[in-house]
Amino acid sequence: MTNIPQLLVHHPDDNVGVVVVEGLKAGTEMLCVITHDNSDFRLTAKADIPIGHKVALKDLTTGDTVIKYGEDIGKMVGAAGTGEHVHTHNLKTKRW
């Protein structure tokens, strides 16, 4: 196990975190840090996930609101289980 965070969560209400390392592989037990209060937890990546992409912190289903920075950033258009990849294939952001 590493002491270097692999996933950052910006706010305690977030339901996604952001991968901050290159080459994250499925099965990795990630050190996840909530930057709001510097608390941490562990979560297993269920897929290979590129740096900068999001990971579901809980099971998300189609239609669920995605929360990042404590704010609504979009809606799920496909499901993602805990530890799975969240990106354009299953998330429609409010930016586009």
trRosetta pair geometry for C-beta under 8 A, 3 or more apart (Angstrom, degrees):
i j d omega theta_ij theta_ji phi_ij phi_ji
1 29 6.3 -47 -109 87 95 119
1 31 7.2 105 179 -55 95 105
1 42 7.9 -44 -140 -113 128 134
2 6 7.0 91 68 -40 134 107
2 31 5.9 -117 84 -4 83 125
3 31 6.8 91 -140 -70 22 171
4 21 7.4 96 122 -79 113 131
4 31 6.9 138 81 53 33 136
5 8 6.1 70 144 -71 138 75
5 20 6.3 27 112 56 96 132
5 30 7.9 45 -168 173 56 89
5 31 5.1 -111 -110 103 48 99
5 32 6.8 78 -149 -126 95 18
5 33 4.3 -59 -104 -2 141 117
5 40 7.4 -130 -97 -119 102 119
6 19 6.6 -20 159 -144 77 72
6 20 6.5 -179 -171 52 29 79
6 21 4.8 -53 -132 10 77 127
6 24 6.1 123 -179 -105 121 118
6 28 6.8 -111 147 137 172 132
6 30 4.1 -115 71 -144 122 95
6 31 5.8 107 10 47 86 69
6 32 7.3 -53 63 -74 74 58
7 17 4.3 64 169 126 108 135
7 18 6.7 151 -156 72 65 34
7 19 5.8 -35 -99 -96 75 49
7 20 6.7 164 -101 9 20 90
7 30 4.7 55 -6 153 115 141
7 31 7.4 176 32 88 79 41
7 32 4.2 -26 78 -107 110 85
7 33 7.5 159 87 21 59 61
7 43 6.7 -41 43 53 157 119
7 55 5.9 -55 -127 35 135 138
8 17 6.0 172 81 -170 32 97
8 18 5.3 -22 60 59 87 91
8 20 5.3 57 -11 -34 105 133
8 32 7.5 174 -87 -157 17 66
8 33 5.8 -24 -115 67 65 87
8 35 5.7 27 -168 -39 106 113
9 12 7.8 77 132 -94 119 30
9 14 5.0 -173 -166 68 94 136
9 16 7.9 173 -117 106 86 35
9 17 4.1 -61 -74 -101 81 103
9 18 7.8 159 -80 14 39 70
9 32 5.9 42 -13 172 110 107
9 33 7.0 -171 30 92 78 37
9 34 4.7 -34 80 -101 105 68
9 35 7.0 -173 81 2 47 77
9 57 6.7 58 -103 -79 133 143
10 14 6.0 102 50 -48 73 147
10 18 7.8 35 -32 6 98 113
10 34 7.6 -1 96 -157 3 61
10 35 5.3 -22 -125 43 49 115
10 36 6.6 84 158 -43 45 91
10 68 6.5 66 33 -180 122 68
10 69 4.8 -18 96 -92 146 55
10 70 7.2 -107 105 -15 98 78
11 14 4.9 120 63 -31 78 98
11 34 7.5 -10 146 -162 4 98
11 36 5.2 81 -116 -52 45 137
11 67 7.6 -92 75 149 119 103
11 68 7.7 128 28 180 106 30
11 69 5.7 81 -13 -171 123 21
11 70 3.5 -111 163 -49 172 91
12 34 5.9 46 -82 -165 66 146
12 36 5.8 -94 -27 59 81 149
12 37 7.1 20 -56 6 111 119
12 70 7.8 31 46 -88 58 100
13 67 5.6 -79 128 150 89 147
13 70 5.0 75 53 -122 116 73
14 17 6.7 103 123 -73 133 62
14 57 6.7 92 115 4 82 148
14 67 5.1 -157 -126 112 43 90
14 68 5.5 53 -132 -112 111 41
14 69 7.1 72 -84 -7 114 22
14 70 6.6 -70 -56 -61 78 46
15 56 6.9 -10 150 -152 84 67
15 57 5.2 -146 -166 48 44 104
15 58 5.6 -66 -151 33 98 101
15 60 6.5 120 142 -78 127 114
15 64 7.7 -94 107 151 159 126
15 66 6.4 -127 69 -144 106 53
15 67 4.9 82 10 43 90 95
16 54 4.2 7 176 -173 129 122
16 55 6.4 148 -158 68 74 40
16 56 6.0 -42 -101 -100 78 39
16 57 6.1 -155 -89 -8 21 94
16 60 8.0 -3 -66 -44 95 150
16 66 5.8 10 -12 -165 129 101
16 67 7.2 161 16 69 83 52
16 68 5.5 -38 65 -77 105 99
16 86 5.3 -88 -121 56 131 152
17 32 5.7 -54 -130 -145 175 117
17 43 7.8 142 29 42 142 152
17 54 6.8 144 73 -152 32 70
17 55 5.2 -22 61 56 85 96
17 57 5.8 91 -16 -64 96 108
18 52 6.6 -16 -171 -148 105 29
18 53 7.4 161 -146 85 66 21
18 54 5.9 -43 -93 -96 61 63
18 55 7.7 179 -85 12 14 83
18 68 7.7 74 -46 -144 103 125
19 24 5.2 -108 -150 -3 133 152
19 49 5.1 171 -48 116 153 111
19 50 6.8 150 76 102 142 33
19 51 5.4 -127 112 -120 101 38
19 52 6.6 -40 69 17 86 24
19 53 5.6 8 25 58 117 70
19 54 7.6 -153 -5 -89 83 14
19 55 6.3 95 -51 -28 90 111
20 51 6.6 50 -148 -146 17 90
21 24 5.8 108 79 -61 96 95
21 51 6.2 -136 88 -97 20 101
22 51 5.1 -36 -85 -40 53 129
24 28 5.8 -114 -164 38 78 153
24 30 7.2 13 -145 -88 124 118
24 45 5.7 172 159 -90 109 169
24 48 6.6 147 94 -157 64 53
24 49 4.9 -28 85 60 123 81
24 50 7.5 -169 36 -89 98 9
24 51 7.4 134 -6 -67 105 61
25 28 5.3 112 66 -35 70 111
25 45 6.9 133 95 86 33 136
25 48 5.4 -18 -125 -103 48 83
26 45 5.7 -129 -119 115 36 94
26 46 6.1 -6 -139 156 93 24
26 47 5.0 -17 -86 -127 104 17
26 48 5.4 -59 -26 -44 84 60
27 44 6.7 -23 -150 -171 27 105
27 45 6.7 -32 29 72 24 83
28 44 7.0 160 82 -150 39 60
28 45 4.7 18 53 26 89 118
29 42 5.4 8 176 -176 98 117
29 43 7.5 159 -156 80 57 24
29 44 5.2 -34 -98 -92 63 77
30 42 6.6 156 75 -155 50 61
30 43 5.3 -22 57 67 103 77
30 44 7.1 161 8 -103 80 21
30 45 5.8 83 -32 -38 116 95
30 55 7.7 108 28 62 164 175
31 40 6.1 -8 -176 -170 85 130
31 42 6.4 -34 -100 -100 46 76
32 40 6.2 150 81 -158 52 72
32 41 5.2 -24 66 67 107 74
32 42 6.7 160 14 -105 92 21
32 43 5.3 31 -24 12 137 109
32 57 7.9 133 -171 -113 162 105
33 38 6.6 -18 -170 -148 106 46
33 39 7.4 158 -154 84 59 36
33 40 4.8 -31 -99 -97 65 92
34 37 5.8 7 104 45 110 81
34 38 7.2 -75 78 -12 69 6
34 39 4.8 1 44 60 114 85
34 40 7.1 -160 10 -81 75 38
34 41 7.8 42 -24 4 101 97
35 38 7.0 24 -143 -74 32 53
43 55 7.1 139 115 133 139 137
43 57 6.9 -86 -100 -128 159 66
43 82 7.2 -123 -154 168 111 95
43 83 5.5 -170 165 -91 98 90
44 83 5.1 -1 86 -126 62 150
45 48 7.7 70 145 -95 129 22
45 49 5.8 -129 -152 7 125 117
45 55 6.7 -82 -113 -122 82 138
45 83 5.6 -177 -123 -174 21 95
46 81 6.4 32 1 81 171 105
46 82 7.6 110 -28 96 130 52
46 83 4.1 107 -20 112 97 104
46 84 4.7 -37 61 -80 128 68
46 85 7.8 -123 72 -15 88 71
47 83 8.0 143 9 135 71 79
47 84 5.9 56 0 -141 115 64
47 85 4.8 -63 69 -23 137 109
49 53 5.2 -138 -179 79 91 121
49 55 6.0 16 -153 -77 174 99
49 85 4.9 -178 -104 -96 100 95
50 53 4.9 82 66 -7 79 123
53 85 6.2 -4 142 -151 133 92
53 86 7.3 163 166 68 87 55
53 87 5.1 -34 -148 -76 111 118
54 66 7.8 52 149 -168 165 133
54 68 7.2 -86 -112 -84 133 134
54 85 7.5 105 80 -168 59 49
54 86 4.0 -49 96 73 109 102
54 87 6.5 164 38 -69 87 64
54 91 7.3 33 54 -17 138 162
55 83 6.3 -14 -176 -146 111 31
55 84 7.0 152 -152 75 68 25
55 85 6.8 -42 -103 -100 62 36
55 86 6.5 167 -103 13 9 96
56 59 7.0 55 152 -109 137 20
56 60 5.0 -133 -130 2 128 112
56 80 4.2 166 -38 119 141 112
56 81 6.5 157 79 100 143 22
56 82 5.8 -119 110 -110 100 30
56 83 6.7 -42 68 19 83 22
56 84 5.2 7 25 55 118 77
56 85 8.0 -6 -6 50 90 10
56 86 5.3 116 -53 -43 80 118
57 82 6.8 -8 155 -134 21 81
58 82 5.5 -16 -133 -89 24 97
59 79 7.6 -10 -174 -168 83 100
59 80 7.6 180 -151 95 45 51
59 81 5.2 -18 -111 -132 82 58
59 82 5.6 -50 -54 -33 63 82
60 64 4.6 -139 -160 66 83 150
60 66 7.1 31 -142 -90 150 84
60 76 5.0 169 150 -71 112 153
60 79 6.5 166 94 -153 64 54
60 80 4.8 10 55 56 106 87
60 81 7.9 -148 30 -79 64 17
60 86 7.0 38 45 -97 151 127
61 64 5.4 107 55 -27 59 114
61 76 6.5 141 101 92 24 146
61 79 5.1 -11 -122 -107 53 93
62 76 5.5 -132 -114 112 30 98
62 77 6.3 21 -134 -166 88 22
62 78 6.1 1 -84 -103 92 17
62 79 6.1 -57 -33 -56 75 72
63 75 6.3 -23 -145 -171 28 112
63 76 6.4 -32 31 66 25 89
64 75 7.0 151 77 -154 37 65
64 76 4.6 23 51 15 86 124
65 72 5.2 -48 -173 -129 120 101
65 74 7.7 160 -154 93 56 30
65 75 6.2 -42 -100 -99 48 68
66 72 7.3 103 70 -156 52 54
66 73 5.3 -59 97 62 100 90
66 74 5.0 -2 42 66 117 76
66 75 6.8 -164 -1 -89 91 14
66 76 6.3 121 -51 -50 101 78
66 86 6.9 153 -124 174 136 144
66 91 5.8 19 -34 -135 158 118
66 93 7.9 -65 62 -102 135 67
67 70 6.7 -1 178 -141 105 19
67 71 6.7 156 -150 72 69 24
67 72 6.3 -38 -97 -88 69 46
67 73 7.1 135 -124 8 19 88
68 71 6.6 -36 73 60 55 76
68 73 4.8 -7 34 -11 106 141
69 73 7.6 92 31 -55 98 118
72 94 7.1 66 124 -23 86 144
73 93 5.7 -34 154 -139 87 89
73 94 6.1 -143 -176 18 39 101
73 95 7.7 -9 -169 -24 86 96
74 91 5.4 86 103 177 136 93
74 92 5.4 -167 -173 92 118 49
74 93 4.0 -90 -63 -115 142 38
74 94 5.1 -154 -81 -22 72 72
74 95 7.8 -56 -65 5 116 75
75 91 7.4 162 86 -152 34 60
75 92 5.5 -9 62 58 82 96
76 79 6.9 60 163 -96 134 31
76 80 6.8 -135 -133 10 127 97
76 86 7.7 -72 -106 -137 96 110
76 90 5.9 -7 -156 156 82 87
76 91 6.0 -42 -107 -97 52 65
76 92 8.0 132 -140 18 6 76
77 90 6.0 -164 63 -163 70 39
77 91 6.7 174 16 -93 87 10
77 92 5.0 73 -34 -21 123 103
78 89 6.5 -42 38 134 146 71
78 90 3.4 -93 63 -123 102 89
78 91 8.0 -80 40 -37 82 45
79 90 6.8 -79 54 -153 22 133
80 84 4.2 -157 -168 88 83 117
80 85 6.7 -125 -134 73 124 41
80 86 5.0 -96 -9 -80 177 86
80 90 5.4 133 -47 113 105 154
81 84 4.8 86 55 -13 67 127
85 89 7.8 34 113 50 111 119
85 90 7.8 120 104 26 75 125
86 90 6.1 -94 -134 78 61 109
86 91 5.3 65 176 -38 89 132
87 90 7.0 67 53 35 49 80
87 91 6.3 -152 124 29 7 112
88 91 6.5 -73 -95 61 24 79
92 96 7.5 -114 -169 67 72 102
93 96 5.7 73 71 15 94 93
